[in-house]
């Protein structure tokens, strides 16, 4: 909006409401907003950029922004510490329950089994234990029109928003894989598997297994230990596949049936729908293009636009 000229001025209570990263706030005050011609006023800090000629307003403003950043990091540490304590007490901390469970109406930190979804969870583990591949399981669920985890949650009234949400929901190999490895279905709570790279960042990094918090018998299990072990033994192997280096298709071509991107065929002579083997949709299998013809078409269009 600022770049489009829809904003002429920004009024904030204090600089902490604008941002907690003091370097980033300084960058906006000194470089970005002046270039865009936007006036910024901070009430409690007594700051008005129209009187500062493009500077942050002196050492006091810089120190305030630095203190805001320190406060944010300190608050983040305290929140993480409190959540670890709750997790060690066997309390379920994530915002949303795992598929197969619902939150106990009397205690939001305790999970209870959702009978309908639990049957699908049992089916997935049973098929895996019987030797079905993750792709075969996903294809079966898609062909039999079983609601995906997200669709089922939405039907239950749990609003889950995600960037780049696809219109056509499908079970995927990744979803099946994550479910088969998730020990929440054994009645366990596992916390602290990942952490944010730094305060304010969206990037997650994995913690060592010794740092995980694992609580047994936190809720009723859906899967037995024996079925879980057998399903994982069949679904995952310790041998790493050695794959030949292949080109990566640029995500500019999309399947008109499922909306997923097209990737290269095995010999890289054409494009095909990457989900055709599991979607169970006839249109996905028909989503194919000759690579040379498709790329020449795009280049012709680009040349015409350039002219």
Secondary structure, 3 states (H helix, E strand, C coil): CCCCCCCCEEEECCHHHCCCCHHHHHHHHHHHHHHHCCEEEECCCCEEHHHCCCCCCCHHHHHHHHHHHHHHHHHHHHHHHHHHHHHHCCCCCCCCCCCCEEEECCEEEEEEECHHHHHHHHHHHHHHHCCCCHHHHHHHHHHCCCCCHHHHHHHCCCCCCCCCCCCCCCCCHHHHHHHHHCHHHHCCEEECCEEECCCCCCCEEECCHHHCEEECCCCCCCCCHHHHHHHHHHHCCCCCCCCCCCCCCCCCCECCCCCCEEEECCCCCEEEECCHHHHCCHHHHCCEEEHHHHHHHHHHHHHHHHC
